[in-house]
């Protein structure tokens, strides 16, 4: 499942300030960590989202924070709330209703 579908707030990375050293360092870390992770197959059956993104997600959150910067505008609020709702739906469908469990 797409990481952007599961966490729409990651679209805020597009507004990150890539002129800052921490943003460039985060982007570099994401690329070096994601490359072997994205080449790995066999992700399992009952999972919500791509579990290998947990390896580089902290660096993505730094870029999201850079995209929000000083003030959280309406777009950021909508994307964050949408991310929470999508993940809540995943928890309810997998855990609460027992869907996709054996």
Secondary structure, DSSP 8 states (H G I E B T S, - for coil): --HHHH-GGGGGGGG--TTSHHHHHHHHHHHHHHHHHHT-----SS-SS-GGGGGTHHHHHHHHHHHHTT---HHHHHHHHHHHHHHHHHHIIIIIS-TT--
